[in-house]
Every structure is written in C-alpha cells, then in structure tokens.
Amino acid sequence: MFKKVLIANRGEIALRIIRACRELGIETICVYSSADKGGPWLEQATQSICIGPGPSKDSYLRIDRIIAAAEISHADAIHPGYGFLSENAHFAEVCRDSGFEFIGPSPEAMSLLGDKVNCKRLAKQAGTPIFPGTEGGIEDIDEAVKIAGEIGYPVIVKAAGGGGGRGMRVATDEKSLRLGIEQARQEAAAAFGNPMVFVEKYLESARHFEVQVIGDKHGNAVHLYERDCSSQRRHQKLIEEAPAPGVDPAKREKVCASAAELIRRANYAGAATCEFLMDKKQNFYMLEVNTRVQVEHPISEAITGIDIVQTGIRVAAGEALPFKQKDIRINGHAMEFRINAEDPARNFMPQAGLVETWAPPGGPGIRLDSHVRPGYRVPTNYDSMVGKLIVHAPDRETCIKRSIGALQEFQVGPIRTTIPLYLRLLKEPLFTEARHDIKYVERLLSPS
C-alpha cells in the first residue's frame, strides 16, 4: 500500500480522497492554488503545497508543477479526482514515467476508452449496445450525409475526443448536418485539440442511464449497477439516483454486464462509468465511458455498501478486487443533489462570495460531501458546486420524502443555491412517477 498520495484536485473530492486515505493509513499531500489558500480541506491533509495562482491553467492544470510537488513531498502516487487532469492520458503517462502511480487507468486504457470512435469499436466487440451511425471519424461529409439518410434524422454530430456538451450539434436535415459538422469540428479543435467528429442517431426523448464499473490489474471487472441522471440542464447533471426507476430487471442485468465486459476488454484498472441513453422501449445506446471517479459515485456506494474511492486506491496499489459480481446486491434507493452556488431564479447566475450561513441537514440516511463551512468564500475560478447531498432510503418513495425533508432543513446564505429548484422538481409528477427524460427540466424552466 502507498505511504503518501498527492491529491491533484480541490474541494469536496479532495476531502473525500483524504478520508479514504486516512482509513488506509496513507498520508496525503494536497496541492492548491492561491485562490484556495485556507481551504478547509487543506487542514485535513498531512501536507499542502501551493502550485500557482487562481486560474486552473496556472495551477490545477499545470502538470509540471504537480509533478514537482509530488517529487518534493516524496509521494508514491497521484490521485486526480474528477475534472481538471483526471481524464488526461498524457498526465497519466507523465505520472508513470516520473515514478508515481496514477490512481486510475493506464494511459493506454484511458486513451482507448476516452476516444469515442475507438470506444465504440471496442463496445461493439464486447456486446455493449451502441448507436447506429458512422463507423469512425468523418472524413467525407457526403458519406456522412448518406449514412444519416439511412438511419434517419434527427442525428447528432459529436466530438471524438470530448464531452460536456462541447463539439455537439443536432441535425434535422442535410443542410443542418453539413453546417453542424463544420461547426462541431471547429469547436472540438478549440476545446480538445482534436477536430475529429462522428455522426450517430439522435434520440429526441431519452433517459440518461449510466453504469458504475470497476476493474483491477488482474483481469477482473464488475459493475455496481446503474444510476439515472436524467435530471439535467444543458448537459449538466442536477439530480442523480440509483438504481434507475422502472427499468426491466433483465434488461438492467444485460446492459450492466456488458459495461463490465467492455472495461475488462480494455484492460482497465480503477473506477469508470459507462454512460447510455435509454429510449421509451428501454433500448440502450452507449454514449461514452468516463475514465475516472464520477461526481455521483456516492449513490452507488449507498446502494451497494462498497467504498468506490478506497477500492480505486487499493486497485492502483496492485490489489485484486475483494468482491465478485455475485457478491454485489442493490440495497434500497439513493439520490444525490448537486448543491451549486447558482441562482435558478436568475438564469443560474453564479454566486461566488462569502458563505455566512451553512447548516446542513442530518438524520437517518443523510450524507453530505462538502468542503464548505461558515466563513468559507466561494471563489470565482472553479465549478459552482459547493456540496453534494446524498439521501438513502429503503425505497424510492421514501427516498423522495426524506430528500424533501433534508433539503428543507438545509440552510445556506446569503449566496443562492439550487436547493429551491430541487424542492420543486421532487414534487413534479413527471419525476415522482419516473416519466421524466433528459429535457424535462429545460421544458419546466422554459418561459413559454
């Protein structure tokens, strides 16, 4: 087992990793930017090292400074958390070449699954359901137009090397497809340094379904069942729940098993998430694989009892998975609410500034992953999420009731948060009856 782990991240995920390391007897080193000086999570680390000013490009994205911090602190391994450099294969390779274990997949596995075109090819071999569309990146626009005509409009143009909604365009006819390919290429090149795009069938009404998987360096891989992430706005998730409500058990087992087989074939070690869209007939189509721990991993922990972060550290240290697929069972229902410092009433305007009131809820089945406390100042440089409220209950109906109570208890001020929005969504019939899709929040919030 490692003696020292450097955490190349900040906020709640840095604190989450510190807690996992503490239980394993591992010392932790946190790097931080000047904007995060005095961050509450830094107090919990064994050591902290400033690596630059507030902007991410000058601190948390500076590979050279992170490696230098690992060297001077005599770290054994580097944990990237999520975001920043967590899915950067070059960073994983530099860590390895510099003598530090990267707590995550190998650069080769990350590159294979992180490239959507290559990932689709491997998924097809593994029996993982994929969207019909172009076999690889688009070289000939006329050929893409021909394929779109065969599978039927609407189609979506996607960047091969990216995510988060960037490099994506929906096309409803040939004219919009040709324009969309050019626009997506330009956006993908600027955002990811890779202009390759591809075309696949677009579902106008779908649910977002994702499977939590984890593999080790001994050829083992299992799934921890699925999460429903359909409550989202502009491709950004708001509420996640596990398991996905109303899904046929046989179909669930099949798609979850195929996700585990996919990462097994990729020789993947660590936590990953296979993301899918599910249509009204419960047909599944793979979107991508996230080669890192997900923001919403706690709800999978809640329903399976497995510590995903700690297991990822053990796997990186060379241990075999301590459980087999037959050992994993679903226990109850869980939901996660991303508490973002945004004002839903003002078009989700960011709410950087001083947190004077921070009184989180408690009680059975309530967990809060957050780095915030009274007196904390939310910086302007980073993502607006200030915490994650996780609620676990014996069933979905009880989980919704318990979530409403917890959100009503949660007091934050004077900054605005997304809590009022969640209280509204939890009473929406579309959500309570599990008839929601990935567009329902935007329809609900639309002025028309």
C-alpha positions as CSV (number, residue, x, y, z in Angstrom):
1,M,0.0,0.0,0.0
2,F,1.1,3.6,-0.7
3,K,2.6,5.6,2.1
4,K,1.9,9.1,0.6
5,V,-0.7,10.1,-2.0
6,L,-0.7,13.5,-3.7
7,I,-4.2,14.8,-4.5
8,A,-4.2,16.9,-7.7
9,N,-7.6,18.4,-7.0
10,R,-9.6,20.6,-4.7
11,G,-12.8,21.0,-2.7
12,E,-15.1,18.1,-1.8
13,I,-13.4,15.5,-3.9
14,A,-10.0,16.3,-2.3
15,L,-11.6,15.9,1.1
16,R,-13.3,12.6,0.0
17,I,-9.9,11.2,-1.1
18,I,-8.3,12.3,2.2
19,R,-10.9,10.4,4.2
20,A,-10.4,7.3,2.1
21,C,-6.6,7.5,2.5
22,R,-6.9,8.1,6.2
23,E,-8.7,4.8,6.7
24,L,-5.9,3.1,4.8
25,G,-3.2,4.7,6.9
26,I,-1.9,6.8,3.9
27,E,-0.5,10.3,4.4
28,T,-1.9,12.9,1.9
29,I,-0.4,15.9,0.1
30,C,-2.8,18.5,-1.3
31,V,-1.8,20.9,-4.0
32,Y,-3.7,24.1,-4.1
33,S,-4.0,27.4,-5.9
34,S,-3.7,30.8,-4.3
35,A,-7.5,31.2,-4.7
36,D,-7.9,28.1,-2.5
37,K,-5.5,29.3,0.3
38,G,-7.1,28.4,3.6
39,G,-9.5,25.9,2.0
40,P,-11.0,23.8,4.8
41,W,-9.9,20.5,3.1
42,L,-6.3,21.6,3.3
43,E,-6.4,21.3,7.1
44,Q,-7.2,17.6,6.8
45,A,-4.2,16.8,4.6
46,T,-0.8,15.8,6.0
47,Q,0.8,18.5,3.9
48,S,-0.3,21.2,1.4
49,I,1.7,22.8,-1.4
50,C,0.7,25.9,-3.4
51,I,1.3,25.4,-7.1
52,G,0.1,28.7,-8.6
53,P,-2.5,31.4,-8.9
54,G,-6.3,31.0,-9.1
55,P,-6.9,30.3,-12.8
56,S,-6.8,26.5,-13.4
57,K,-4.4,26.8,-16.4
58,D,-1.8,28.2,-14.0
59,S,-2.3,25.7,-11.2
60,Y,-4.5,22.6,-11.3
61,L,-3.8,22.1,-15.0
62,R,0.0,22.6,-14.7
63,I,1.4,19.1,-15.0
64,D,5.0,20.2,-14.3
65,R,4.0,21.9,-11.0
66,I,2.0,18.9,-9.8
67,I,4.9,16.5,-10.6
68,A,7.4,18.9,-8.9
69,A,5.1,18.9,-5.8
70,A,5.0,15.1,-5.8
71,E,8.8,14.9,-6.0
72,I,9.5,17.3,-3.1
73,S,6.9,15.7,-0.9
74,H,8.1,12.2,-1.7
75,A,4.7,10.9,-2.8
76,D,4.2,7.4,-4.0
77,A,1.1,8.0,-6.1
78,I,-1.1,10.8,-7.5
79,H,-4.9,10.8,-7.4
80,P,-6.5,13.2,-9.9
81,G,-10.1,13.1,-8.6
82,Y,-12.6,14.3,-11.2
83,G,-12.3,17.2,-13.7
84,F,-9.0,19.0,-14.3
85,L,-6.5,16.4,-15.4
86,S,-8.4,13.3,-14.4
87,E,-9.1,12.1,-18.0
88,N,-5.8,13.4,-19.5
89,A,-3.9,10.4,-20.8
90,H,-0.7,12.5,-21.1
91,F,-0.8,13.3,-17.4
92,A,-1.3,9.7,-16.5
93,E,1.7,8.8,-18.7
94,V,3.9,11.6,-17.2
95,C,3.0,10.3,-13.7
96,R,4.1,6.8,-14.6
97,D,7.3,8.0,-16.4
98,S,8.1,10.1,-13.3
99,G,7.9,7.2,-11.0
100,F,4.4,7.9,-9.5
101,E,1.5,5.5,-9.6
102,F,-1.5,7.2,-11.2
103,I,-4.6,6.2,-9.3
104,G,-6.8,5.5,-12.3
105,P,-6.5,3.6,-15.5
106,S,-3.3,3.2,-17.6
107,P,-2.7,5.8,-20.2
108,E,-3.4,3.2,-22.9
109,A,-6.8,2.2,-21.4
110,M,-7.7,5.9,-20.9
111,S,-6.8,6.7,-24.5
112,L,-8.7,3.8,-25.8
113,L,-11.9,4.4,-23.9
114,G,-11.6,8.2,-23.9
115,D,-11.7,8.4,-27.7
116,K,-15.4,7.9,-28.6
117,V,-14.7,6.4,-32.0
118,N,-12.3,3.7,-30.7
119,C,-14.5,3.1,-27.7
120,K,-17.5,2.4,-29.9
121,R,-15.5,-0.2,-31.8
122,L,-14.5,-2.0,-28.6
123,A,-18.0,-1.7,-27.3
124,K,-19.3,-3.4,-30.4
125,Q,-16.9,-6.3,-29.8
126,A,-17.9,-6.5,-26.1
127,G,-21.6,-6.7,-26.9
128,T,-22.3,-3.3,-25.4
129,P,-25.2,-1.6,-27.3
130,I,-24.2,1.4,-29.4
131,F,-26.0,3.9,-31.6
132,P,-26.1,3.3,-35.3
133,G,-24.0,5.9,-37.2
134,T,-20.6,6.4,-38.8
135,E,-18.1,3.7,-38.1
136,G,-15.3,6.2,-37.4
137,G,-14.4,9.8,-37.7
138,I,-16.0,11.7,-40.6
139,E,-13.6,12.3,-43.5
140,D,-16.1,12.5,-46.3
141,I,-19.2,14.7,-45.5
142,D,-21.1,13.2,-48.4
143,E,-20.6,9.8,-46.8
144,A,-21.9,11.1,-43.5
145,V,-25.0,12.6,-45.3
146,K,-25.6,9.2,-46.9
147,I,-25.4,7.3,-43.5
148,A,-27.7,9.9,-41.9
149,G,-30.3,9.3,-44.6
150,E,-30.1,5.6,-44.0
151,I,-30.5,5.7,-40.2
152,G,-33.0,8.6,-40.3
153,Y,-33.0,12.2,-39.0
154,P,-32.5,13.6,-36.4
155,V,-28.9,12.8,-36.0
156,I,-26.2,14.2,-33.7
157,V,-22.6,15.2,-34.6
158,K,-20.2,14.5,-31.7
159,A,-16.6,15.3,-31.0
160,A,-14.5,12.1,-30.8
161,G,-12.2,13.4,-28.0
162,G,-14.5,15.5,-25.8
163,G,-17.6,15.7,-23.7
164,G,-19.7,18.1,-21.6
165,G,-21.8,19.1,-24.5
166,R,-19.0,20.7,-26.4
167,G,-18.4,19.8,-30.1
168,M,-22.0,18.5,-30.4
169,R,-24.7,19.6,-32.9
170,V,-28.1,18.1,-33.6
171,A,-29.1,18.0,-37.3
172,T,-32.7,17.5,-38.6
173,D,-31.9,17.6,-42.3
174,E,-29.0,17.5,-44.8
175,K,-28.4,21.3,-44.7
176,S,-28.1,21.4,-40.9
177,L,-25.9,18.3,-40.9
178,R,-23.4,19.8,-43.2
179,L,-23.3,23.0,-41.2
180,G,-23.2,21.1,-37.9
181,I,-20.2,19.0,-39.0
182,E,-18.2,22.1,-39.7
183,Q,-19.2,23.9,-36.5
184,A,-18.6,20.8,-34.4
185,R,-15.1,20.3,-35.9
186,Q,-14.1,23.9,-35.1
187,E,-15.4,23.7,-31.6
188,A,-13.8,20.3,-30.9
189,A,-10.4,21.5,-32.2
190,A,-10.6,24.6,-29.9
191,A,-11.8,22.7,-26.9
192,F,-10.0,19.4,-27.1
193,G,-7.2,19.9,-29.7
194,N,-8.9,17.2,-31.8
195,P,-11.2,18.1,-34.7
196,M,-12.5,14.6,-35.3
197,V,-16.2,14.2,-35.2
198,F,-18.7,11.4,-35.9
199,V,-22.4,11.1,-36.6
200,E,-24.9,8.8,-34.8
201,K,-28.7,8.5,-34.3
202,Y,-30.2,11.1,-32.0
203,L,-33.0,10.3,-29.5
204,E,-35.3,13.2,-29.1
205,S,-36.8,11.7,-25.9
206,A,-34.5,9.6,-23.7
207,R,-33.3,9.0,-20.2
208,H,-29.7,9.1,-19.1
209,F,-28.6,5.8,-17.7
210,E,-25.1,5.1,-16.5
211,V,-23.3,2.0,-15.2
212,Q,-20.7,2.2,-12.4
213,V,-17.9,-0.3,-13.1
214,I,-14.5,-1.0,-11.6
215,G,-11.7,-3.2,-12.7
216,D,-8.3,-4.3,-11.3
217,K,-4.9,-5.2,-12.7
218,H,-5.6,-8.9,-12.5
219,G,-8.2,-9.0,-15.3
220,N,-11.3,-8.7,-13.0
221,A,-14.1,-6.3,-13.6
222,V,-17.5,-5.9,-12.0
223,H,-20.4,-3.5,-12.2
224,L,-22.1,-1.7,-9.2
225,Y,-25.4,-1.4,-11.1
226,E,-26.7,1.8,-12.6
227,R,-27.7,5.4,-11.9
228,D,-30.3,7.6,-13.6
229,C,-29.0,11.1,-14.4
230,S,-31.9,12.3,-16.5
231,S,-32.5,15.4,-14.3
232,Q,-30.1,17.8,-16.1
233,R,-29.8,21.2,-17.7
234,R,-27.7,21.9,-20.7
235,H,-26.0,18.5,-20.3
236,Q,-25.1,19.3,-16.7
237,K,-26.5,16.9,-14.2
238,L,-28.6,18.1,-11.2
239,I,-30.2,15.1,-9.5
240,E,-28.9,11.6,-9.8
241,E,-30.5,8.4,-8.4
242,A,-29.7,4.8,-8.1
243,P,-31.0,2.4,-9.2
244,A,-32.8,3.8,-12.2
245,P,-36.5,3.6,-11.6
246,G,-38.8,1.5,-13.6
247,V,-36.2,-0.4,-15.6
248,D,-36.9,-4.1,-16.6
249,P,-34.6,-6.2,-14.3
250,A,-33.5,-8.5,-17.2
251,K,-32.5,-5.5,-19.4
252,R,-30.7,-3.9,-16.4
253,E,-28.6,-7.0,-15.8
254,K,-27.8,-7.4,-19.5
255,V,-26.6,-3.8,-20.1
256,C,-24.7,-3.7,-16.7
257,A,-22.9,-6.9,-17.6
258,S,-22.0,-5.6,-21.0
259,A,-20.4,-2.5,-19.4
260,A,-18.2,-4.7,-17.1
261,E,-17.2,-6.7,-20.1
262,L,-16.2,-3.5,-22.0
263,I,-13.8,-2.3,-19.4
264,R,-12.4,-5.9,-18.9
265,R,-11.6,-6.0,-22.6
266,A,-9.9,-2.6,-22.3
267,N,-7.6,-3.9,-19.5
268,Y,-9.0,-1.2,-17.3
269,A,-8.0,-0.8,-13.7
270,G,-9.9,1.6,-11.5
271,A,-13.4,3.2,-11.3
272,A,-15.2,4.1,-14.6
273,T,-18.7,4.9,-15.7
274,C,-20.3,3.7,-19.0
275,E,-23.0,6.2,-20.0
276,F,-26.0,5.3,-22.0
277,L,-29.2,6.8,-23.3
278,M,-32.4,4.7,-22.9
279,D,-35.4,5.1,-25.2
280,K,-39.1,4.7,-24.3
281,K,-38.9,0.9,-25.2
282,Q,-35.9,0.6,-22.8
283,N,-33.4,0.1,-25.6
284,F,-29.9,1.2,-24.5
285,Y,-27.3,3.0,-26.6
286,M,-23.8,3.8,-25.2
287,L,-22.7,7.4,-25.2
288,E,-19.2,7.3,-23.8
289,V,-17.0,6.0,-20.9
290,N,-15.8,8.3,-18.2
291,T,-12.4,7.1,-17.2
292,R,-12.4,8.5,-13.6
293,V,-14.4,8.5,-10.5
294,Q,-17.8,10.3,-11.0
295,V,-19.2,13.2,-9.0
296,E,-22.2,11.0,-8.3
297,H,-20.3,7.9,-7.1
298,P,-21.8,8.2,-3.5
299,I,-25.2,6.9,-4.5
300,S,-23.7,3.8,-5.9
301,E,-21.8,3.4,-2.7
302,A,-25.0,3.9,-0.8
303,I,-26.9,1.1,-2.6
304,T,-24.0,-1.4,-2.7
305,G,-22.1,-0.7,0.5
306,I,-18.8,-0.5,-1.5
307,D,-16.3,2.3,-1.0
308,I,-15.5,3.2,-4.6
309,V,-12.7,5.7,-3.8
310,Q,-11.0,3.4,-1.4
311,T,-11.3,0.4,-3.8
312,G,-9.8,2.5,-6.5
313,I,-6.8,3.2,-4.3
314,R,-6.4,-0.4,-3.4
315,V,-6.6,-1.4,-7.1
316,A,-3.9,1.1,-8.1
317,A,-1.7,-0.4,-5.4
318,G,-2.0,-3.8,-7.1
319,E,-4.6,-5.4,-5.0
320,A,-7.3,-7.6,-6.6
321,L,-10.9,-6.7,-6.2
322,P,-12.1,-8.0,-2.9
323,F,-15.5,-9.0,-4.2
324,K,-17.1,-10.8,-7.2
325,Q,-20.2,-9.9,-9.2
326,K,-22.3,-12.4,-7.3
327,D,-21.5,-10.6,-4.0
328,I,-23.0,-7.2,-5.2
329,R,-26.6,-6.6,-4.4
330,I,-28.9,-3.5,-4.6
331,N,-30.0,-2.2,-1.2
332,G,-32.7,0.4,-1.2
333,H,-32.7,3.6,-3.2
334,A,-30.4,6.7,-3.2
335,M,-30.4,10.2,-4.6
336,E,-27.7,12.9,-4.9
337,F,-28.4,16.6,-5.2
338,R,-25.6,18.8,-6.5
339,I,-25.7,21.9,-4.3
340,N,-24.5,24.5,-6.7
341,A,-23.8,28.2,-5.8
342,E,-26.1,29.4,-8.6
343,D,-29.4,31.3,-8.6
344,P,-32.0,29.3,-10.6
345,A,-34.4,32.4,-10.5
346,R,-31.8,34.5,-12.3
347,N,-30.8,32.0,-15.1
348,F,-28.5,30.1,-12.8
349,M,-26.2,33.1,-12.2
350,P,-23.0,32.0,-10.3
351,Q,-23.0,33.1,-6.7
352,A,-19.4,33.5,-5.7
353,G,-18.8,35.1,-2.3
354,L,-18.9,34.6,1.5
355,V,-20.9,31.8,3.0
356,E,-22.2,33.2,6.3
357,T,-24.8,30.5,7.0
358,W,-24.2,26.8,6.4
359,A,-26.4,24.5,8.4
360,P,-26.7,21.1,6.7
361,P,-29.4,18.5,7.5
362,G,-29.0,15.3,9.4
363,G,-30.9,12.2,10.3
364,P,-31.0,8.6,9.1
365,G,-29.8,8.0,5.5
366,I,-28.4,11.6,5.1
367,R,-24.8,12.2,3.9
368,L,-23.2,15.5,2.9
369,D,-20.0,15.6,0.9
370,S,-18.8,19.2,1.1
371,H,-15.8,21.3,1.9
372,V,-17.9,24.3,2.9
373,R,-18.4,25.7,6.4
374,P,-19.5,29.2,7.7
375,G,-16.9,31.8,6.7
376,Y,-15.9,30.0,3.5
377,R,-15.6,32.2,0.5
378,V,-16.7,30.6,-2.8
379,P,-14.1,31.6,-5.4
380,T,-14.9,32.7,-9.0
381,N,-12.3,30.4,-10.7
382,Y,-13.9,27.0,-10.4
383,D,-17.1,24.9,-10.8
384,S,-20.0,26.2,-8.8
385,M,-20.7,23.0,-6.8
386,V,-20.3,23.6,-3.1
387,G,-21.6,20.2,-1.9
388,K,-23.5,17.0,-2.6
389,L,-26.4,15.9,-0.6
390,I,-26.8,12.1,-0.7
391,V,-30.0,10.6,0.6
392,H,-30.5,6.8,1.1
393,A,-33.8,5.1,2.0
394,P,-35.4,1.6,1.7
395,D,-37.4,2.6,-1.5
396,R,-37.8,5.4,-4.0
397,E,-40.9,6.9,-2.5
398,T,-39.4,7.1,1.0
399,C,-36.2,8.5,-0.6
400,I,-38.1,11.3,-2.2
401,K,-39.9,12.2,1.1
402,R,-36.6,12.0,3.0
403,S,-34.9,14.2,0.4
404,I,-37.6,16.9,0.6
405,G,-37.2,17.0,4.4
406,A,-33.4,17.2,4.1
407,L,-33.5,20.0,1.5
408,Q,-36.0,22.0,3.6
409,E,-33.6,21.6,6.6
410,F,-30.6,22.7,4.6
411,Q,-29.8,26.4,5.3
412,V,-27.3,28.3,3.2
413,G,-26.8,32.1,2.9
414,P,-26.5,34.8,1.8
415,I,-25.4,33.1,-1.5
416,R,-28.2,31.5,-3.5
417,T,-28.1,27.8,-4.4
418,T,-30.0,25.2,-6.4
419,I,-31.9,23.9,-3.3
420,P,-35.2,25.6,-4.2
421,L,-35.1,24.1,-7.7
422,Y,-34.7,20.6,-6.3
423,L,-37.7,21.1,-3.9
424,R,-39.7,22.0,-6.9
425,L,-38.5,19.0,-9.1
426,L,-39.2,16.5,-6.3
427,K,-42.9,17.4,-6.4
428,E,-43.2,17.3,-10.2
429,P,-45.4,14.3,-11.3
430,L,-43.0,13.6,-14.2
431,F,-40.2,13.0,-11.7
432,T,-42.2,11.3,-9.0
433,E,-43.8,8.9,-11.5
434,A,-40.4,8.3,-13.2
435,R,-41.8,9.6,-16.6
436,H,-39.0,12.2,-16.9
437,D,-36.4,12.5,-19.6
438,I,-33.2,14.5,-20.2
439,K,-35.2,17.5,-21.4
440,Y,-37.9,17.8,-18.8
441,V,-36.0,20.3,-16.6
442,E,-35.4,22.6,-19.5
443,R,-39.1,22.3,-20.6
444,L,-40.1,23.1,-17.0
445,L,-38.0,26.2,-16.8
446,S,-38.8,27.5,-20.2
447,P,-40.7,30.8,-20.1
448,S,-43.1,29.6,-22.7
